[in-house]
Structure formats: C-alpha cells, structure tokens
C-alpha cells in the first residue's frame, strides 16, 4: 500500500465538497486505503505529519488514526471493537518502538501523534530550553518540577512508581502535572505495563532522553521557522484551512498565526482565496 502524501491539484478552497473528497484520500478514509498494521500506522503518521488518535469532537480539523483504520469518516470511540483495541495498543507501541511521538502536545491537552520528521518544529515552538530556568520564571508548577526531577533520576518509569518516586502519593495534582509536562513537550508516554491489578499503566520518560536527535534538531530552529514548517505541513495535509482553524489546532494567538501565514505567502508557499489558505502547487 502506498502511504506517500497525495499530490493534489490546485482547487478553489471554496469548493468544500471537493476538499472533503481529497481529505478522504489523504486521511485514508476509504476502504481501499485502510491502515491495517502497525507498520501501516507508522507510514500513515509519516505521510500526514501529525494526527489524532480518534476523530475530533472539538472542531479540530485533523486526520485520525482510528478513522484511517476504519477506512471511513466519523468513526468515533463509541464504535469500540477489535480495531479500537488495535489502535489503543498502537498508541503505546509506536512511541515504544520510536516510530512516532504520542502524547498530549495539543494546547487543549488532547493527545496527538507526531511523525519524527515533524517533531523538531513542534519541540522548537513548545518546549522550554531548560526546565530549571522555566521553573524559576514560574512557567512550570512545583508539582510538575517534582515529577520531572524524579523522572530525570529514575529513567523510564510507570505511572504509579513515578508518583511514589516524586513523593506525590496523596497529591491530587499529580495527574495534572503529568498533563502539564506533556503539553510542554518535556515528557511523553513511551509504552505501558501492568503495575497493579488488570489495568496497564503508561510508562513515561523525558523527551530529551527518548528522542535526543529530534531535540537536537529542534535547537537549531528558531520559532518563526518552526511555525512555518508546522503550518506548511498542516495545510498540505488538510488541503485548505482558515486562519482560525490553524490557530485552533496549534493553540496560537491569532496575531501569531497571521504573521506565520504572511511569511508563507511572501515565500509563495501558500496563497489565499477569501478566508481560505491553500498550498501553492507548481
């Protein structure tokens, strides 16, 4: 199966039905292009750059791995079956095998897959350079700093063991701290294991330790260049988008989004028709 990005012809962004048909192909929302294996899933994430696990219920325009596995749109979590079990395992297996990032990188805390090629610009935009300095400036909470310190000293650690290592057994802010560190792209889940009972616990590690090459690449990118790379990849995947859609996905202020789009238009990478932005196709 060919998972390369589909080259689309230049279209009027106002032709929404045609955009949706092209998204069905790019998002693998057809029976012929269904994702069937873990390797397929990794190739799909590489092709689209970043995607959700399940289809968005929050008006985010992004592909989802579950829809690609189902080969149809509007496949939601209530459709739980063997395919659901498969993608639920893949969200642990893909980062464990270092085939993709998975975690709560979106500003609203929703989890997302990111290809290793697109991880550096995400890191350049979102991750603080030094957590100790970020903590001193009040950008990292005390609970999150304790989790980070424990994880730094312990190496990859399951959820319950990490809580104990951080001395947070009775702290109700523990899971909020995990989310805070994920949103800042400081830690990520890298697999799962059974610690107690029947439910598996996620294993966490530092992004700096799990994906050191991607972090080193991120440190060579300034934030403006990284934002351009993210928006360019996003528009190529979703075919056409409005500035509001882009700002919603990345959690950026509208002024930041507009400045990034202006830079891409100046480089003739994207063009506008009304409120819609699409990729320039040679």
Buried (B, 14 or more C-beta within 10 A) or exposed (E): EEBEEBEBEEBEBEEEEBBEEBBBBBBBBBEEBBBEEBEBBBBBBBBBBBBBBBBBEEEBBBBBBBBBBBBBBEBBEEEEEEBBEBBBEBBBBBBBEEBBBBBBBBBEEBBBBBBBBBBBBBBBBBBBEEBEEBBEEEEBBEBBBBBBBBBBEBEBBBBEBBBEBBEBEEBEBBBBBBEBBBBBBBBBBBBBEEEEEEEBBBBBBBBBBBBEEBBEBBEEBEEBBBBBBBBBBBBBBBBBBBBEBBBBBBBBEEEBBBBBBEBBBEEEBBBEEEEBBBBEEE
